[in-house]
Amino acid sequence: MKSNTAIEQRAMQVLDDPRWAALAARDRQADGRFFYSVQTTGVYCRPSCASRRPRPENVQFHATAADAQAAGFRPCRRCRPDRPVAANAHVAMVAELCRIIETAERPPTLAELARRAGISAFHLHRVFKSVTGVTPRAYAAAHRVQRVQRELGGTGTITDAIYGAGYGSAGRFYEQSGALLGMTPSRYRAGGDGTEIRFAVGQCSLGAILVACSERGICSIMMDDDPQVLVRELQKRFPKARLVGGDGDFEQWVARVVGLVEQPRLGLNLPLDVQGTAFQRRVWQALRRIPAGRTVSYAEIARRIGSPQSVRAVARAIASNRLAVAIPCHRVVRSDGSLSGYRWGVERKRALLERETRAQT
């Protein structure tokens, strides 16, 4: 019989394991990543199992279902950990529908996609959104933007590029081009030719910081140790735009951005030129609602935008953010609380979070 000390040590060991948090939260995102067994019942389960939460000292973690069975445990009759996760079948189905959307001459309707999948349109709409984070219509729209960007890089006319990407109306695309491309299609084709981008490079406690502004608002905030790296990155993004050094008024904008880095409680009341797909903008809006001094996980952001299955898509959208600090992607961490990659360096991410935490005390 184990001593109380041994039981307590075993319990503490399990409680310190980040997999326990997923088990306790019945996190479906963890299903398939690991399994857990319960010594007193002799069964093993998925992390999301709805069974009564076991005592931690009775829990063992296993990388696969086969490992759990090899250790002498039988599958739970409630969560059926020995069977494929239903979500896996959904992912495969949605992946196939995405390929259909991407290769179609025109965006297929929801009814057409539902017939291909063999399920109702209502069910397809819900499953598609849970997997990708967007509706089939929004996914088709985002793909059309990518297609028109490629078409604009060709030699045909702009009108050919718009219709070739599947838009039924050139006028409708022009209405959205500012938010999707950041400029008119003709200027996008010309690499931003004729577009004026004001910019300035300043210094903050985290190194060099570049702030760039289009006629719509701040379109880029970047950080690096080397100011020249930042300028080259801006030139790469707008190869033919007219880059203009900031004047005295614009220097005040840079000072306010630096102030946000140094004192997060100040906030940033400046116009932003946010360019991205509908899904990216939903993610970025969710980031802007995270209070300074707080962090959330990628999975939590996915839940907040109503797409709990789209954690990877959320991570890609966060990595695409070009507005450091203003859209606070540094406040997103892994489920276990550890820091993941950051476009401007993990050490800057850690420094930003530490100063935000101090500012709240």
C-alpha positions, -999 to 999 in steps of 0.1 A, spaced: 0 0 0 14 34 -10 22 59 17 4 92 19 36 109 9 39 89 -22 3 95 -32 6 132 -27 38 133 -48 21 114 -75 -9 137 -74 13 168 -76 33 153 -105 0 149 -125 -13 183 -115 19 199 -128 15 182 -162 -1 206 -187 -22 176 -200 -41 176 -167 -54 211 -175 -68 198 -208 -83 168 -190 -99 190 -163 -114 213 -190 -125 183 -211 -108 201 -240 -118 185 -273 -89 202 -290 -67 177 -271 -84 146 -284 -60 125 -303 -29 143 -288 -29 120 -257 -51 96 -237 -54 91 -200 -61 60 -179 -75 56 -144 -59 30 -122 -90 24 -101 -113 17 -130 -89 0 -154 -101 21 -184 -86 48 -206 -103 78 -221 -100 108 -244 -93 142 -227 -128 153 -235 -145 123 -219 -176 134 -199 -170 108 -172 -165 119 -136 -131 136 -132 -107 111 -117 -84 118 -87 -50 129 -101 -30 103 -82 -49 76 -101 -42 91 -136 -16 80 -161 -10 97 -195 -4 78 -227 7 91 -261 -16 67 -281 -45 44 -275 -23 15 -283 1 25 -254 -28 26 -230 -40 -8 -241 -5 -22 -239 -4 -10 -203 -34 -32 -195 -63 -6 -198 -95 -11 -217 -113 16 -237 -140 36 -220 -175 28 -232 -185 64 -230 -160 83 -251 -148 53 -272 -112 63 -274 -104 33 -296 -126 46 -324 -118 75 -348 -128 109 -337 -158 122 -355 -140 155 -361 -114 137 -381 -141 126 -406 -154 162 -407 -119 176 -414 -114 152 -443 -148 161 -457 -142 198 -454 -107 195 -469 -123 179 -500 -149 206 -502 -122 233 -500 -105 217 -530 -138 218 -549 -142 255 -540 -106 263 -550 -108 245 -584 -144 257 -594 -148 282 -621 -174 300 -600 -181 296 -563 -204 266 -557 -235 273 -537 -241 259 -502 -267 235 -517 -242 222 -543 -216 216 -516 -241 199 -494 -251 175 -522 -214 166 -527 -210 159 -490 -242 140 -487 -255 160 -457 -280 188 -452 -270 224 -461 -276 234 -424 -253 207 -411 -226 214 -437 -226 251 -429 -221 244 -392 -194 217 -397 -175 238 -423 -174 268 -400 -163 247 -370 -133 233 -390 -122 263 -410 -134 291 -388 -154 307 -417 -185 298 -437 -182 282 -472 -191 315 -487 -164 334 -467 -139 307 -476 -147 311 -513 -144 349 -510 -110 347 -494 -98 322 -521 -111 346 -548 -90 374 -533 -59 351 -535 -68 343 -571 -72 379 -581 -39 388 -565 -22 361 -587 -42 372 -617 -31 408 -612 5 396 -613 -2 384 -649 -3 402 -682 -40 404 -688 -63 433 -681 -75 441 -646 -111 433 -656 -99 399 -669 -81 393 -636 -113 401 -616 -136 379 -637 -109 352 -640 -109 350 -602 -146 342 -601 -161 376 -594 -194 381 -611 -192 418 -608 -162 440 -611 -180 468 -592 -185 445 -562 -148 438 -561 -138 474 -564 -161 482 -534 -141 458 -513 -106 463 -528 -95 488 -502 -100 464 -473 -87 434 -492 -57 448 -511 -51 481 -492 -54 500 -525 -71 499 -559 -65 469 -581 -45 490 -606 -22 503 -578 -18 467 -565 -8 455 -599 18 482 -601 33 472 -568 18 502 -550 29 526 -578 14 560 -571 6 551 -535 22 573 -509 33 556 -477 46 579 -450 70 562 -425 95 569 -398 118 548 -377 122 555 -340 138 538 -310 121 522 -280 133 500 -252 128 470 -274 150 482 -303 141 500 -336 105 505 -344 90 514 -378 56 530 -382 41 534 -417 9 550 -427 -13 550 -458 -40 575 -466 -64 552 -446 -43 550 -414 -14 531 -398 -7 501 -421 25 487 -405 42 486 -371 74 465 -371 103 460 -346 138 448 -351 173 454 -338 184 468 -372 164 498 -386 176 490 -421 159 456 -419 126 473 -412 130 497 -441 138 469 -465 107 449 -453 85 480 -460 101 484 -494 95 447 -501 58 450 -492 53 481 -513 80 478 -540 67 507 -562 50 529 -537 64 563 -530 79 560 -495 80 594 -478 98 602 -446 74 614 -419 71 651 -411 67 667 -377 30 657 -374 37 621 -383 66 620 -358 39 626 -331 22 594 -343 54 575 -340 59 589 -305 24 577 -295 32 542 -308 64 542 -288 44 553 -258 21 523 -262 52 500 -261 65 517 -230 32 522 -212 5 498 -224 -22 515 -203 -20 546 -226 -38 528 -254 -36 539 -291 -63 562 -304 -51 564 -340 -67 552 -373 -55 518 -385 -54 505 -420 -62 469 -414 -60 447 -445 -69 411 -445 -95 385 -451 -128 384 -432 -115 356 -410 -82 374 -403 -101 406 -393 -123 386 -370 -92 372 -352 -75 405 -350 -106 422 -336 -107 395 -309 -71 402 -301 -79 439 -296 -104 430 -269 -78 413 -248 -70 437 -219 -34 447 -212 -18 424 -186 -40 394 -197 -32 365 -219 -53 339 -237 -46 308 -256 -50 302 -294 -78 278 -286 -96 305 -265 -94 330 -294 -109 303 -317 -138 298 -292 -143 336 -289 -148 340 -327 -172 310 -327 -148 286 -344 -134 262 -318 -120 238 -343 -100 264 -362 -70 268 -339 -44 264 -366 -62 289 -388 -63 313 -359 -25 308 -354 -19 316 -391 -40 348 -389 -22 359 -358 12 353 -375 0 375 -404 -6 405 -382 15 435 -394 6 459 -367 27 450 -337 13 461 -303 -17 480 -319 -32 445 -326 -17 427 -295 -9 393 -309 18 391 -281 -11 384 -256 -17 350 -272 1 320 -256 0 282 -258 -27 264 -238 -1 256 -211 8 292 -207 42 290 -224 53 315 -250 52 305 -287 66 322 -317 63 359 -323 69 377 -355 92 402 -338 110 378 -315 99 358 -285 121 380 -262 101 411 -272 69 392 -266 81 383 -231 92 418 -224 58 433 -236 39 409 -214 61 415 -183 57 453 -185 20 450 -191 17 428 -160 37 453 -140 15 482 -152 -15 464 -137 0 461 -102 
